[in-house]
């Protein structure tokens, strides 16, 4: 003896399947849903964007406080542009306090600040390198 399902079960099942598919498509395309890995990547990018500007002055300061800062600055400025951040990373100046690995974004920005510095030949002292963060307008909700 075979059990027969009511006639409404088959259309209800397919309606649910189509409804779920439509919700998934709308959720991921229009409603801003993301998978966990994308959310983690976005969080990491936002954290870096918030932290990097704070670490650049520390990197510049640590670089300039070393005994042979003038020599190292000249050496950095003679290094090709694509290797300058690696130079800063290897020197340990882009490693945040309490961290074991250098931050490549900090190294890039620090190298950029340091290469803008004068080496002392034009009258500007080496210790006068300053970091000036870009100001951003704050939006107030409401």
Secondary structure, DSSP 8 states (H G I E B T S, - for coil): ------THHHHHHHHHHHHHHHHHHHHHHTS----HHHHHHHHHHHHHHHHHHHHHHHHHHHHHTSTTHHHHHHHHHHS-GGGHHHHHHHHTTTS-TT-SS--HHHHHHHHHHHHTS--STTS--GGG--------------
